[in-house]
Amino acid sequence: MPERLTEMLMDTWTPLIILWITVLPSIYMAPMNQSQVLPSGSSTGLKRLTEEQRVLNRSKRGWVWNQMFVLEEFSGPEPILVGRLHTDLDPGSSKIKYILSGDGAGTIFVINDKTGDIHAMKRLDREEKAEYTLTAQAVDRDTNKPLEPPSEFIIKVQDINDNAPEFVDGPYHATVPEMSLVGTFVTKVTATDADDPVYGNSAKLVYSILEGQPYFSIEPHTAIIKTALPNMDREAKEEYFVVIQAKDMGGHMGGLSGTTTVTITLTDVNDNPPKFAQSLYHFSVMEDVALGEPIGRVKANDLDIGENAKSSYDIIEGDGMDIFEITTDAQTQDGVIRVRKPLDFETKKSYTLKVEAVNIHIDPRFISGGPFKDTATVKIVVEDADEPPVFSPPTYLLEVHENAAINSVIGQVTAHDPDVSSSPIRFSIDRHTDLERQFNINAEDGKITLATPLDRETNTWHNITIVATETRNHSQVSRVPVAIKVLDVNDNAPEFASEHEAFLCENGKPGQVIQIVSAIDKDDPKNGHYFLYSLLPEMVNNPNFTIKKNEDNTLSILAKHSGFSRQKQEVYLLPIVISDSGNPPMSSTSTLTIRVCGCSSEGIVQSCNVEAYVLPIGLSMGALIAILACIILLLVIVVLFVTLRRHKNEPLIIKDDEDVRENIIRYDDEGGGEEDTEAFDIATLQNPDGINGFLPRKDIKPDLQFMPRQGLAPVPNGVDVDEFINVRLHEADNDPTAPPYDSIQIYGYEGRGSAAGSLSSLESSTSDSDQNFDYLSEWGPRFKRLGELYSVGESDKET
């Protein structure tokens, strides 16, 4: 009985003792607000601590048995025990097997499958991983069947202060305006600590300045940097190097720290006025300097920079305020003095100016520090220069009548040397402006004369350039334009504005206006043109026409009667005298041609020719031209048709069908050779070689053998050509082998008196044996070979 009781007590208190041993160390290591977990492996196996345990821990809250804790960075000779798993189903025998799975199971955390003890095998880093989620389960060791559902629990890694603060964004750069008040915000820095911010003071940071005092201060907890000294001057020191420290553990001993640097630059404010480097400036300038050219520079220095150093310059006093100007060079901030008006050494030799430099951008906070401007005196000395001649006035306008005489003076130009040592001036005309050389100028006094006659109607204006040159220095040259206007003279008679030709209808009425004519005058009177029209004295009583002056300065031609006839007179000529109103007046006579025409009933001109009377009534000139064109076209067609028919009916030369030779007609008469010395010498037409023989016809093939006829005796020069032709005609008519129509006669005779004779064997009635070729050897080396050939031939014949 006692043994049984002991066994029962052991079964009841053993789990409690194990729980006490396992949980108690973790409770002391964990913060008081943490809960220690001891999974039982069964949803029904969870048990609360006994009243004695609760009294011992003096805790009035319930425990949550789902967490375990392990200290980070813990190392020792043996793995650290994290906790133990136990189930109420475990009777203490070895039939139950504990299995662990989840984050790090088997590698970081290992469980004893018999006792349920969990050990950490490695050093853990909370900053790498703060907690691990695992799953525990109890199974039957023999069958591996789960004895209860799996339970999930968390192992948290408890933090220790093993990370120093770091400034991730450092080093820092900041700016603050110079002359700022104490406490002016500069910048804010931030440090980070990888330790747990909610566990202890490992991540509680405090900031301080190691370097940079007494100029700047930092708030310990916000890390805001502020100015600590007033009136810090950028011009004295522009940049400051500040070292900031961040320390954890609330700044207490044993805490870790990190540092960073902050480079603070003072920005510029306009707290300095401009100041000229010197109070008096001296410049010299030549009097012939071009307008707008810089003659000197002044500079007002400013200790500020950028926009605060920019100044504007102005001339506030002096005797040359209208002669000079000063502008600001945007690159160098210099004051550039320039010339506004021409300088004259002979008039004024020096100037004194007072210039002022004023800051463009002024800070109202420092305006009480004094005026932000400065002044300086500038003295300018004008130096003498050799100046070119000066014309007075600078331009000239001259007038001359177009009938002015040659060499007459039309105007004069004047110029002088403005220098103290005045030089004589010579004048000339720039001939590029007077290509026709119509004007001349006196080189001494500048009088312009006329070289050629002028005609206003050809050119009204002449623009020339006069050149003035110093005699002592030819490089000093001046030019002046001279405009010459040619004034009008009444030297042109009026005339018709255009060639007029009037048309008068045969059926016109008396008093009808035939034509309105106008006149033109090349002259240009000041009051405009006014023309007088009249007929010639002998035409005043013209029975056919009269004239009438119109108000618009034109003239109307009127018919005196009706009944004009083209058959009686086709054209009338009416001379008209036109006079102008000039002094003296000019006049001319122009003739108006008046044609009598046939008109329609509406007065429209239809025909003005006399031949139109032969046309039928109502037939116009256009219709007549069309009819004539058709007739001419028909005649051309008929002529072409007849010509083609005639060429088609002409028979060809009769020849035998079997004769396929070409009918060659030769024109090889080369004249009478040496005997052809008289024109129309009939002897050249007589071939003495054919007198006693018969030359066969080449244009036909004779059917009958024609017996040779007795040749004619040679005819002396000067024989009657008519008789010779009649004889030949008689022979042709009586020739039975000839066709019954004329044929071409061949005259191939080249002349009987030539020693060479004919080189052709055609139509030759003589043989080579009749000729002697010994003379060829006498013709020179060129004919030597030919003579040998013919000599050999004759010797062969004799042989």
For each residue, the residues with C-beta under 8 A, 3 or more apart:
1: 4 5
2: 5 6
3: 6 7
4: 1 7 8
5: 1 2 8 9
6: 2 3 9 10
7: 3 4 10 11
8: 4 5 11 12
9: 5 6 12 13
10: 6 7 13 14
11: 7 8 14 91 92
12: 8 9 15 16
13: 9 10 16 17
14: 10 11 17 18 92
15: 12 18 19 47 86 88
16: 12 13 19 20 47 50
17: 13 14 20 21
18: 14 15 21 22 84 86
19: 15 16 22 23 38 47 49 86
20: 16 17 23 24 53
21: 17 18 24
22: 18 19 25 26 38 83 84
23: 19 20 26 27 36 38 83
24: 20 21 27 28
25: 22 28 29
26: 22 23 29 30 36 68 69 83
27: 23 24 30 36 57
28: 24 25
29: 25 26 69 71 158
30: 26 27 34 36 69 158
31: 34 199
32:
33:
34: 30 31 67 69
35: 63 64 65 66 67
36: 23 26 27 30 63 65 67 68 69
37: 64 65 66 67 68 83 153 154
38: 19 22 23 65 83 84 85 86
39: 65 66 85 136 151 153
40: 45 46 47 65 85 86 87 88 151
41: 45 85 86 87 89 90 98 116 136 137 138 147 148 151
42: 45 46 87 88 89 138 147 148 151
43: 46 148 149 151
44: 88
45: 40 41 42 87 88 89 148
46: 40 42 43 65
47: 15 16 19 40 88
48: 62 63
49: 19 53 54 57 63
50: 16 53 54
51: 54 55
52: 55 56
53: 20 49 50 56 57
54: 49 50 51 57 59
55: 51 52 58
56: 52 53
57: 27 49 53 54
58: 55
59: 54 63
60:
61:
62: 48
63: 35 36 48 49 59
64: 35 37 67
65: 35 36 37 38 39 40 46
66: 35 37 39 152 153 154
67: 34 35 36 37 64 153 154 155 156
68: 26 36 37 82 83 118 153 154 155 156
69: 26 29 30 34 36 82 155 156 157 158
70: 74 80 82 120 124 155 156 157 158
71: 29 74 80 157 158 160
72: 123 124 125 126 157 158 159 160 162
73: 123 124 125 160 162
74: 70 71 80 120 123 124
75: 123
76: 80
77:
78:
79: 110 119 120 121
80: 70 71 74 76 119 120
81: 84 117 118 119
82: 68 69 70 109 118 119 120 155
83: 22 23 26 37 38 68 117 118 155
84: 18 22 38 81 115 116 117 118
85: 38 39 40 41 98 100 111 116 118 136 138
86: 15 18 19 38 40 41 90 116
87: 40 41 42 45 90 96 138 147 148
88: 15 40 42 44 45 47
89: 41 42 45 96 138 147 148
90: 41 86 87 93 96 138
91: 11 95
92: 11 14
93: 90 96
94: 114 141
95: 91 140 141 142
96: 87 89 90 93 138 139 140 141 147
97: 113 114 138 139 140 141 144
98: 41 85 111 112 113 114 115 116 136 137 138
99: 111 113 136 137 138 139
100: 85 105 106 109 110 111 118 134 135 136
101: 105 134 135 137
102: 105 132 133 134 135 152
103: 108 129 132 133 134
104: 107 108 109 132 134
105: 100 101 102 108 109 111 134
106: 100 109 110
107: 104 121 122
108: 103 104 105 120 121 122 124 132
109: 82 100 104 105 106 118 119 120 121 132 134 155
110: 79 100 106 118 119 121
111: 85 98 99 100 105 116 117 118 119 136
112: 98 115 116 117 119
113: 97 98 99
114: 94 97 98
115: 84 98 112
116: 41 84 85 86 98 111 112 136
117: 81 83 84 111 112
118: 68 81 82 83 84 85 100 109 110 111 155
119: 79 80 81 82 109 110 111 112
120: 70 74 79 80 82 108 109 124
121: 79 107 108 109 110
122: 107 108
123: 72 73 74 75
124: 70 72 73 74 108 120 128 129 157
125: 72 73 128 129 157
126: 72 129 130 157 158 159 160 195 196
127: 130 162 163 194 195
128: 124 125
129: 103 124 125 126 132 157
130: 126 127 156 157 196
131: 154 155 156 157
132: 102 103 104 108 109 129 154 155 157
133: 102 103 152 153 154
134: 100 101 102 103 104 105 109 152 153 154 155
135: 100 101 102 150 151 152 153
136: 39 41 85 98 99 100 111 116 150 151 152 153
137: 41 98 99 101 146 148 149 150 151
138: 41 42 85 87 89 90 96 97 98 99 146 147 148
139: 96 97 99 143 144 145 146 147
140: 95 96 97 143 144 145 146 147
141: 94 95 96 97 144
142: 95
143: 139 140
144: 97 139 140 141
145: 139 140
146: 137 138 139 140 149 150
147: 41 42 87 89 96 138 139 140
148: 41 42 43 45 87 89 137 138
149: 43 137 146
150: 135 136 137 146
151: 39 40 41 42 43 135 136 137
152: 66 102 133 134 135 136
153: 37 39 66 67 68 133 134 135 136
154: 37 66 67 68 131 132 133 134
155: 67 68 69 70 82 83 109 118 131 132 134
156: 67 68 69 70 130 131
157: 69 70 71 72 124 125 126 129 130 131 132
158: 29 30 69 70 71 72 126 199
159: 72 126 195 196 199 200 202
160: 71 72 73 126 195 202
161: 195 200 201 202 248 249 254 255 256
162: 72 73 127 195
163: 127 193 194 195 202 256
164: 193 248 256 257 258
165: 191 192 193 205 246 247 248 256 257 258
166: 191 192 193 194 258
167: 170 171 172 189 190 191 244 246 258 259 260
168: 190 191 192
169: 172 189 190
170: 167 189 260 261 262
171: 167 260 261 262 263
172: 167 169 187 189 260 261 262 263
173: 262 263 264 265
174: 186 187 225 262 263 264 265
175: 264 265 266 267
176: 180 184 185 186 227 264 265 266 267
177: 180 184 266 267 268 269
178: 232 233 234 235 266 267 268 269 271
179: 231 232 233 269 271 365 366
180: 176 177 184 227 230 232
181: 184 227 230
182: 226 227 228 229 230
183: 226 227
184: 176 177 180 181 226 227
185: 176 224 225 226
186: 174 176 216 225 226 227 264
187: 172 174 224 225 262 264
188: 222 223 224 225
189: 167 169 170 172 207 218 223 225 244 260 262
190: 167 168 169 223
191: 165 166 167 168 205 207 223 246 258 260
192: 165 166 168
193: 163 164 165 166 197 202 203 205 248
194: 127 163 166 203
195: 126 127 159 160 161 162 163 199 202 203 248
196: 126 130 159 199 200 202 203
197: 193 202 203 204
198:
199: 31 158 159 195 196 202
200: 159 161 196
201: 161 204 248 249 250 252 255
202: 159 160 161 163 193 195 196 197 199 248 249
203: 193 194 195 196 197 248
204: 197 201 248 249 250
205: 165 191 193 246 247 248
206: 220 221 246 247 250 251
207: 189 191 218 219 220 221 223 244 245 246
208: 218 220 244 245 247 251
209: 212 213 216 217 218 242 243 244 245
210: 243 244 245 259
211: 241 242 243
212: 209 215 216 240 241 242 243 262 264
213: 209 216 217 228
214: 228 229
215: 212 227 228 229 232 240 242
216: 186 209 212 213 225 226 227 228 240 242 264
217: 209 213 225 226 227 228
218: 189 207 208 209 223 224 225 226 244
219: 207 222 223 224 226
220: 206 207 208 251
221: 206 207
222: 188 219
223: 188 189 190 191 207 218 219 244 246
224: 185 187 188 218 219
225: 174 185 186 187 188 189 216 217 218 242 244 262 264
226: 182 183 184 185 186 216 217 218 219
227: 176 180 181 182 183 184 186 215 216 217 230 232
228: 182 213 214 215 216 217
229: 182 214 215 232
230: 180 181 182 227
231: 179
232: 178 179 180 215 227 229 236 237 266
233: 178 179 236 237 266 271
234: 178 237 238 266 267 268 269
235: 178 238 272 303 304
236: 232 233
237: 232 233 234 240 266
238: 234 235 265 266
239: 263 264 265 266
240: 212 215 216 237 263 264 265 266
241: 211 212 261 262 263
242: 209 211 212 215 216 225 261 262 263 264
243: 209 210 211 212 259 260 261 262
244: 167 189 207 208 209 210 218 223 225 259 260 261 262
245: 207 208 209 210 257 258 259
246: 165 167 191 205 206 207 223 257 258 259 260
247: 165 205 206 208 251 255 256 257
248: 161 164 165 193 195 201 202 203 204 205 255 256 257
249: 161 201 202 204 252 253 254 255 256
250: 201 204 206 255
251: 206 208 220 247 255
252: 201 249 255
253: 249
254: 161 249
255: 161 201 247 248 249 250 251 252
256: 161 163 164 165 247 248 249
257: 164 165 245 246 247 248
258: 164 165 166 167 191 245 246
259: 167 210 243 244 245 246
260: 167 170 171 172 189 191 243 244 246
261: 170 171 172 241 242 243 244
262: 170 171 172 173 174 187 189 212 225 241 242 243 244
263: 171 172 173 174 239 240 241 242
264: 173 174 175 176 186 187 212 216 225 239 240 242
265: 173 174 175 176 238 239 240
266: 175 176 177 178 232 233 234 237 238 239 240
267: 175 176 177 178 234
268: 177 178 234 304 305 306 308
269: 177 178 179 234 304 308 363 365 366
270: 304 308 359 361 362 363 366 372
271: 178 179 233 304 363 366 369
272: 235 302 303 304 308
273: 302 359 369 370 371 372 373 374
274: 300 301 302 309 311 357 358 359 372 373 374
275: 300 301 302 374
276: 279 298 299 300 301 357 374 375 376
277: 299 300 301
278: 281 376
279: 276 376 377
280: 376 377 378 379
281: 278 296 298 376 377 378 379
282: 378 379 381
283: 295 296 337 378 379 380 381
284: 380 381 382 383
285: 289 295 339 343 380 381 382 383
286: 289 343 382 383 385
287: 343 344 345 382 383 384 385 387
288: 343 385 387
289: 285 286 293 295 339 343
290: 293 339
291: 339 340 341 342
292: 338 339 340
293: 289 290 338 339
294: 297 336 337 338
295: 283 285 289 324 337 338 339 380
296: 281 283 336 337 378 380
297: 294 329 334 335 336 337
298: 276 281 313 326 334 335 337 355 357 376 378
299: 276 277 332 333 334 335
300: 274 275 276 277 311 313 333 335 357 374 376
301: 274 275 276 277
302: 272 273 274 275 308 309 311 333 359
303: 235 272 309
304: 235 268 269 270 271 272 308 309
305: 268 308 309
306: 268 309 310
307: 310 360 361
308: 268 269 270 272 302 304 305 359 361 363
309: 274 302 303 304 305 306 333
310: 306 307 328 333 359 360 361
311: 274 300 302 328 333 357 358 359 360 373
312: 328 357 358 360
313: 298 300 326 327 328 335 355 356 357
314: 326 355 356 358
315: 318 320 321 324 325 326 353 354 355 356
316: 354 355 356 375
317: 321 353 354
318: 315 321 351 352 353 354 378
319: 351 352 353
320: 315 323 324 351 352 353 380
321: 315 317 318 324 353
322: 340 341
323: 320 339 340 341 343 351
324: 295 315 320 321 337 338 339 340 351 353 380
325: 315 337 338 340
326: 298 313 314 315 335 336 337 338 355
327: 313 335 336 338
328: 310 311 312 313 333 334 335 336
329: 297 332 333 334 335 336
330: 333
331:
332: 299 329
333: 299 300 302 309 310 311 328 329 330
334: 297 298 299 328 329
335: 297 298 299 300 313 326 327 328 329 355 357
336: 294 296 297 326 327 328 329
337: 283 294 295 296 297 298 324 325 326 353 355 378 380
338: 292 293 294 295 324 325 326 327
339: 285 289 290 291 292 293 295 323 324 342 343
340: 291 292 322 323 324 325
341: 291 322 323
342: 291 339
343: 285 286 287 288 289 323 339 348 382
344: 287 347 348 382 418
345: 287 348 349 382 383 384 385 420
346: 384 418 419 420
347: 344
348: 343 344 345 351 382
349: 345 381 382
350: 379 380 381 382
351: 318 319 320 323 324 348 379 380 382
352: 318 319 320 377 378 379 380
353: 315 317 318 319 320 321 324 337 377 378 379 380
354: 315 316 317 318 375 376 377 378
355: 298 313 314 315 316 326 335 337 375 376 377 378
356: 313 314 315 316 373 374 375
357: 274 276 298 300 311 312 313 335 373 374 375 376
358: 274 311 312 314 372 373
359: 270 273 274 302 308 310 311 362 372 373
360: 307 310 311 312
361: 270 307 308 310
362: 270 359 367 372
363: 269 270 271 308 366 367
364: 367
365: 179 269
366: 179 269 270 271 363 369
367: 362 363 364 372
368:
369: 271 273 366
370: 273
371: 273
372: 270 273 274 358 359 362 367
373: 273 274 311 356 357 358 359
374: 273 274 275 276 300 356 357
375: 276 316 354 355 356 357
376: 276 278 279 280 281 298 300 354 355 357
377: 279 280 281 352 353 354 355
378: 280 281 282 283 296 298 318 337 352 353 354 355
379: 280 281 282 283 350 351 352 353
380: 283 284 285 295 296 320 324 337 350 351 352 353
381: 282 283 284 285 349 350
382: 284 285 286 287 343 344 345 348 349 350 351
383: 284 285 286 287 345
384: 287 345 346 419 420
385: 286 287 288 345
386: 419 473 476
387: 287 288 390 417 418 419 476
388: 468 470 476 477 478
389: 415 416 417 418 425 468 469 470 476 477 478
390: 387 415 416 417 418 478
391: 394 413 414 415 466 468 478 480
392: 414 415 416
393: 396
394: 391 480
395: 480 481 482 483
396: 393 411 413 466 480 481 482 483
397: 482 483 485
398: 410 411 448 482 483 484 485
399: 410 484 485 486 487
400: 404 408 410 411 450 454 484 485 486 487
401: 404 486 487 488 489
402: 453 454 455 456 457 486 487 488 489 491
403: 489 491
404: 400 401 408 410 450 454
405: 408 450
406: 450 451 452 453
407: 440 449 450 451
408: 400 404 405 449 450
409: 412 447 448 449
410: 398 399 400 404 439 448 449 450 484
411: 396 398 400 447 448 482 484
412: 409 445 446 447 448
413: 391 396 427 441 446 448 466 468 480 482
414: 391 392 446
415: 389 390 391 392 425 427 446 468 478 480
416: 389 390 392 422 425
417: 387 389 390 422 423 424 425 470 476
418: 344 346 387 389 390
419: 346 384 386 387 422 423
420: 345 346 384
421:
422: 416 417 419
423: 417 419 470 471 472 473 476
424: 417 470 471 472
425: 389 415 416 417 468 469 470 471
426: 443 444 468 469 471
427: 413 415 441 442 443 444 445 446 466 467 468
428: 441 443 466 467 469
429: 433 434 439 440 441 464 465 466 467
430: 433 434 464 465 466 467 479
431: 434 435 437
432: 435 465
433: 429 430 463 464 465
434: 429 430 431 437 438 439 462 464
435: 431 432
436: 452
437: 431 434 440 451 452
438: 434 450 451 452 454 462
439: 410 429 434 448 449 450 451 462 464 484
440: 407 429 437 448 449 450 451
441: 413 427 428 429 446 447 448 449 466
442: 427 445 446 447 449
443: 426 427 428
444: 426 427
445: 412 427 442
446: 412 413 414 415 427 441 442 466 468
447: 409 411 412 441 442
448: 398 409 410 411 412 413 439 440 441 466 482 484
449: 407 408 409 410 439 440 441 442
450: 400 404 405 406 407 408 410 438 439 440 453 454
451: 406 407 437 438 439 440
452: 406 436 437 438
453: 402 406 450
454: 400 402 404 438 450 459 462 486
455: 402 458 459 486
456: 402 459 460 486 487 488 489 523 524
457: 402 492 522 523
458: 455
459: 454 455 456 462 486
460: 456 485 486
461: 483 484 485 486
462: 434 438 439 454 459 483 484 486
463: 433 481 482 483 484
464: 429 430 433 434 439 481 482 484
465: 429 430 432 433 479 480 481 482
466: 391 396 413 427 428 429 430 441 446 448 479 480 482
467: 427 428 429 430 477 478 479
468: 388 389 391 413 415 425 426 427 446 477 478 479 480
469: 389 425 426 428 474 476 477
470: 388 389 417 423 424 425 473 474 476 477
471: 423 424 425 426 474
472: 423 424
473: 386 423 470 476
474: 469 470 471 477
475:
476: 386 387 388 389 417 423 469 470 473
477: 388 389 467 468 469 470 474
478: 388 389 390 391 415 467 468
479: 430 465 466 467 468
480: 391 394 395 396 413 415 465 466 468
481: 395 396 463 464 465
482: 395 396 397 398 411 413 448 463 464 465 466
483: 395 396 397 398 461 462 463
484: 398 399 400 410 411 439 448 461 462 463 464
485: 397 398 399 400 460 461
486: 399 400 401 402 454 455 456 459 460 461 462
487: 399 400 401 402 456
488: 401 402 456 523 524 525
489: 401 402 403 456 523
490: 523 525 580 582 583 584 585 586
491: 402 403 523 586
492: 457 521 522 523 586
493: 521 578 580 586 587 588
494: 519 520 521 529 531 578 579 580 586 587 588
495: 519 520 521 578 588 590
496: 499 500 517 518 519 520 578 590
497: 517 518 519 520
498:
499: 496
500: 496 515 517 592 593
501: 592 593 594 595
502: 514 515 557 592 593 594 595
503: 514 594 595 597 605 608
504: 508 514 559 564 572 594 595 596 597
505: 508 512 564 597 598 599 603 605
506: 563 564 565 566 596 597 598 599
507: 562 599 601
508: 504 505 512 514 559 562 564 599 603
509: 512 559 562
510: 559 560 561 562
511: 558 559 560
512: 505 508 509 558 559
513: 516 556 557 558
514: 502 503 504 508 545 557 558 559 594
515: 500 502 556 557 592 594
516: 513 550 554 555 556 557
517: 496 497 500 554 555 557 576 592
518: 496 497 553 554 555
519: 494 495 496 497 529 531 533 553 554 555 578
520: 494 495 496 497 529
521: 492 493 494 495 525 529 531 580 586
522: 457 492
523: 456 457 488 489 490 491 492 580 582 586
524: 456 488
525: 488 490 521 528 529 580 581 582
526:
527: 530
528: 525
529: 494 519 520 521 525 553 580 581
530: 527 553 580 581
531: 494 519 521 553 578 579 580 581
532: 549 578 579 580 581 587
533: 519 547 549 555 576 577 578
534: 547 576 577 579
535: 539 540 542 547 574 575 576 577
536: 539 540 575 577 589
537: 540
538:
539: 535 536 542 574 575
540: 535 536 537
541:
542: 535 539 545 546 560 574
543: 560 561
544: 559 560 561 564 572
545: 514 542 557 558 559 560 572 574 594
546: 542 557 558 560
547: 533 534 535 555 556 557 558 576
548: 555 556 558
549: 532 533 555
550: 516 553 554 555 556
551:
552:
553: 518 519 529 530 531 550
554: 516 517 518 519 550
555: 516 517 518 519 533 547 548 549 550 576
556: 513 515 516 547 548 550
557: 502 513 514 515 516 517 545 546 547 574 592 594
558: 511 512 513 514 545 546 547 548
559: 504 508 509 510 511 512 514 544 545 562 564
560: 510 511 542 543 544 545 546
561: 510 543 544
562: 507 508 509 510 559
563: 506
564: 504 505 506 508 544 559 568 569 596
565: 506 568 569 596
566: 506 569 570 596 597 598 608 609 610 612 613
567: 610 613
568: 564 565
569: 564 565 566 572 596
570: 566 595 596 608 609 610
571: 593 594 595 596
572: 504 544 545 569 593 594 595 596
573: 591 592 593 594
574: 535 539 542 545 557 591 592 594
575: 535 536 539 589 590 591 592
576: 517 533 534 535 547 555 589 590 591 592
577: 533 534 535 536 587 588 589
578: 493 494 495 496 519 531 532 533 587 588 589 590
579: 494 531 532 534 585 586 587
580: 490 493 494 521 523 525 529 530 531 532 585 586 587
581: 525 529 530 531 532 585
582: 490 523 525 585 586
583: 490
584: 490
585: 490 579 580 581 582
586: 490 491 492 493 494 521 523 579 580 582
587: 493 494 532 577 578 579 580
588: 493 494 495 577 578
589: 536 575 576 577 578
590: 495 496 575 576 578
591: 573 574 575 576
592: 500 501 502 515 517 557 573 574 575 576
593: 500 501 502 571 572 573
594: 501 502 503 504 514 515 545 557 571 572 573 574
595: 501 502 503 504 570 571 572 608
596: 504 506 564 565 566 569 570 571 572 608
597: 503 504 505 506 566 605 606 607 608
598: 505 506 566 605 606 607 608 612
599: 505 506 507 508 602 603 604 605 606
600: 603 604 606
601: 507
602: 599
603: 505 508 599 600
604: 599 600
605: 503 505 597 598 599 608
606: 597 598 599 600 620 621
607: 597 598 612 620 621
608: 503 566 570 595 596 597 598 605
609: 566 570 612
610: 566 567 570 613
611: 614 615
612: 566 598 607 609 615 621
613: 566 567 610
614: 611
615: 611 612 619 624
616: 619
617:
618:
619: 615 616 623 624
620: 606 607 623 624
621: 606 607 612 624 625
622: 625 626
623: 619 620 626 627
624: 615 619 620 621 627 628
625: 621 622 628 629
626: 622 623 629 630
627: 623 624 630 631
628: 624 625 631 632
629: 625 626 632 633
630: 626 627 633 634
631: 627 628 634 635
632: 628 629 635 636
633: 629 630 636 637
634: 630 631 637 638
635: 631 632 638 639
636: 632 633 639 640
637: 633 634 640 641
638: 634 635 641 642
639: 635 636 642 643
640: 636 637 643 644
641: 637 638 644 645
642: 638 639 645 646
643: 639 640 646 647
644: 640 641 647 648
645: 641 642 648 649
646: 642 643 649 650
647: 643 644 650
648: 644 645
649: 645 646
650: 646 647
651: 654
652:
653: 663 699 700 739 743
654: 651 700 739
655: 659 663 699 700 701
656: 659 701
657:
658:
659: 655 656 701
660:
661:
662:
663: 653 655 698 699
664: 698
665: 699 744
666: 698 746 748
667:
668: 748
669: 747 748 749
670: 673 750
671: 676 684 750 751
672: 675 676 677 681 683 684 749 750 751
673: 670 676 750 751 752 753 754
674: 677 751 753 754
675: 672 681 683 684 751 752 753
676: 671 672 673 681 684 751
677: 672 674 681
678: 681 717
679:
680: 721
681: 672 675 676 677 678 684 717
682: 685 686 715 717 718 719 721 724
683: 672 675 686 714 715 716 717
684: 671 672 675 676 681 749 751
685: 682 724 747 749
686: 682 683 691 714 715 749
687: 690 691 695 747 748 749
688: 691 714 749 752
689: 693 749 763 764 765 766
690: 687 693 694 695 711 763 765
691: 686 687 688 711 712 713 714
692: 708 711 765
693: 689 690 708 711 765
694: 690 706 708 709
695: 687 690 746 763
696: 702
697: 700 702 737 738 743
698: 663 664 666 746
699: 653 655 663 665 743 744
700: 653 654 655 697 737 738 739 743
701: 655 656 659
702: 696 697 705 706 737
703: 737
704: 736 737
705: 702
706: 694 702 735 736 737
707:
708: 692 693 694
709: 694 731
710:
711: 690 691 692 693
712: 691 715 727
713: 691
714: 683 686 688 691
715: 682 683 686 712 719 724
716: 683 719
717: 678 681 682 683
718: 682
719: 682 715 716 723 724
720: 723 724
721: 680 682 724 725
722: 725 726
723: 719 720 726 727
724: 682 685 715 719 720 721 727 728
725: 721 722 728 729
726: 722 723 729 730
727: 712 723 724 730 731
728: 724 725 731 732 745
729: 725 726 732 733
730: 726 727 733 734
731: 709 727 728 734 735
732: 728 729 735 738 742
733: 729 730
734: 730 731
735: 706 731 732 738
736: 704 706
737: 697 700 702 703 704 706
738: 697 700 732 735 743
739: 653 654 700 743
740:
741:
742: 732
743: 653 697 699 700 738 739
744: 665 699
745: 728
746: 666 695 698 763
747: 669 685 687
748: 666 668 669 687 758 762 763
749: 669 672 684 685 686 687 688 689 752
750: 670 671 672 673 754 757 758
751: 671 672 673 674 675 676 684 754
752: 673 675 688 749
753: 673 674 675
754: 673 674 750 751 757
755: 775
756: 759
757: 750 754 771
758: 748 750 764
759: 756
760: 763 764
761: 764
762: 748
763: 689 690 695 746 748 760
764: 689 758 760 761
765: 689 690 692 693
766: 689 770 771
767: 770
768: 771 793
769: 794 797
770: 766 767
771: 757 766 768
772: 775
773: 776 787 790 791 794
774: 777 778 787 791
775: 755 772 778 779
776: 773 779 783 784 786 787 790
777: 774 783 784 787 788 791
778: 774 775
779: 775 776 782 783 787
780: 783 784
781: 784
782: 779
783: 776 777 779 780 786 787
784: 776 777 780 781 787 788
785: 788 789
786: 776 783 789 790
787: 773 774 776 777 779 783 784 790 791
788: 777 784 785 791 792
789: 785 786 792 793
790: 773 776 786 787 793 794
791: 773 774 777 787 788 794 795
792: 788 789 795 796
793: 768 789 790 796 797
794: 769 773 790 791 797 798
795: 791 792 798 799
796: 792 793 799
797: 769 793 794
798: 794 795
799: 795 796
